[in-house]
Amino acid sequence: MSRVGKKPIQIPAGVEIKIEGNAISVKGPKGAISREIPEGILIEQKENEILVSPKSINKRNKSLWGLMRMLISNMVDGVQKGFEKKLEMQGVGFKANVQGSDLVLEVGFSHDVKLSAPEGIAYSAEKNIITVSGIDKEKVGQAAAVIRRVRPPEPYKGKGIRYQGEYVRRKLGKKATGGAG
C-alpha cells in the first residue's frame, strides 16, 4: 500500500477542480493546468478533499498510485502559489539578460546562448541569479535543467551555472598532487 497515495489532498479556497473521465483540470488564481489520468487510477472529490486510489491492485497501478497523488498535489500547489527554481552563475564575465521571454546567457563562449521560455514559464535575471518560475513544477524543473546544461559547474575552479545551494565537489589541480614529473 502506498503511504503517499493514501493521504487526501486538501483543496484550498479559490481553487476549482474538475474531473471528467480520465482527465483532471485544476484552476486557481495563478492559472489552470490539466492532466490525463492513467486507466487504473480512480480519483474522486469529496467536499474539500481529493482522494486517489487504484481501481485494481496490480504492480502497475500500485506504482502509479502515489505518483498521481503527488502530481495532482503539485498541480493544486502550482495554481495557488506557483513554483520557482533559482540558479547562480559563477565565473568572470558571466552575465544573464532577459529579452522579452528569452534568456540570453554570456558564459564564456564565442557567442551568446539564447534560450526561449517554454509556455507558462517566466525567466528573470539579476546580477548572477537566474530565477525560473511557473505553475507547472515539471516544466520549471526542466527549464532550470536546460539552463544548467548550457555551462555546468566544473570541478577545478567551480565556474559555471549551478542550482542555488548546490555543492560542487572541488578537485585539486596538478600542483597539489605532488607527483614526480
Secondary structure, DSSP 8 states (H G I E B T S, - for coil): --HHHHS-EE--TT-EEEEETTEEEEEETTEEEEEE--TTEEEEEETTEEEEEESS-SHHHHHHHHHHHHHHHHHHHHHHT-EEEEEEEESTT-EEEEETTEEEEESSSSS-EEEE--TTEEEEEETTEEEEEES-HHHHHHHHHHHHHHS---TTT--EEEETT--------HHHH----
